[in-house]
Amino acid sequence: MRAVLTPLTLALSLVLSAQAFAAEDGADTVSLHQRMLDMSRELASQRAEIERLRNQVDELELSQRGRGLDAPGDAGYQDNASKIAREASEEARRKASTTAANDAQERDGPVQVGQTQREEDAQRREREKALVVREHAPLFERKFTLDTGLSYSYYDRRQLALSGFLALDAIFLGSINLDQTKATVATVDLTGRYGFTDRFSVEASLPYVYRDSRFVSGGAGGASSVVSEVNMRSQGMGDASVAAYYQWVKESQRWPDIVTSLRVRAPTGRDPFGLKLIQPDDDNNNLNIPENLPTGSGIWSATFNVSALRTYDPVILFGNIGYTYNQPTDFDDISPVAEQVSPARVELGNTILLSGGLAIALNDRSAVSFSVATAATGATHTTAPGGPKRRVPGSSSNSTTLNIGASYVLPSGWTFNGQIAAGLTPDAPNFVFAMRTSRSF
């Protein structure tokens, strides 16, 4: 029985193996047929593309003949034909690259199209942002930066003072004082800055001040036709300062760059208190000028600022709010009257600072900016020994300016910043021109 079953079992096994081989061969046949269909479609597509290119060659040949250009067989025509062939080859190569990229995408997943361009744009935006930030906040680099600047300010003030009364509502009886002051202030400063980390840096600044003032006064003896003019110059060291900057927040999708700073200014310049008034023109007792011009404030002060900067490519917005505290100081003499000594405690008015604007990076080397800045200062008070505190009339002020600036970075690494400011209020200078240059080492 076993001898009979064994050949039967073997026969059944052979039949089943043959059926399985036939099924597998059928599957391979279907796959091969599908490949042949795909190749036929691709061949048809290539034939259509070749036909299109041939039509383009024919059209180009006809257009050249119509314009009197080279005919077939000439060297010029052969060059044109070669050019067309090269263009066709390049186009085929591009299509092959595109096909390879699509195959890679199907095999490996989606490809970041334009990723290189995006990376280059990001690097360009960072360079443009750094260029703009140089003008409005320190770059937090672990380097030493040398910064030098020159500013030129011009003031023109006119004042009419009448001391007397009107008789019969038409005739003025009394003294007339027509005053005009034209002043220029040039300041040269040297600043050194060092970044300890990518968030913290310190700097020190030392200015030198040159002042030129022209005083014009009329009304000597009650006659407005008599005018006197005196010119006075003064120069010396200004108020030195040290500052520290800290970046609390770095710019992200939700937050802008937020930088705080604290600047302390020392009274190293010549203070304006106790400067005696003199009469330079014996024929005009209305003209009284100080014997010297100050180069500093004479007091210690501290300024705290909070700055924010936000990038909206290609525009960068920035704003600043600050507060300056002036420390009350005792002086041995604040009287402007000659041969008179008046000690007192002086409290200069504190100042609120506001500014804001925008900057546009033209490229990675140049940028322009537009901003408005205002400084509102409270009144000054004096307190004599044993006396009450008194307000100095007309000592409060509001100085607002419109600023236009430009920056450029040389290939050597030096950065040049130029700015012009126009005064918008009577307390502001008529105009200010400033130029700065800096470089990191």
Beta strands, then each sheet from edge to edge (+ up, - down):
strand 1: 144-167
strand 2: 171-195
strand 3: 200-218
strand 4: 227-237
strand 5: 241-249
strand 6: 257-265
strand 7: 277-278
strand 8: 289-290
strand 9: 301-312
strand 10: 315-326
strand 11: 329-331
strand 12: 344-347
strand 13: 351-361
strand 14: 366-377
strand 15: 381-383
strand 16: 389-391
strand 17: 397-409
strand 18: 415-423
strand 19: 431-440
sheet 1: 4+ 3- 2+ 1- 19+ 18- 17+ 14- 13+ 10- 9+ 6- 5+
sheet 2: 7+ 8-
sheet 3: 11+ 12- 15+ 16-
end
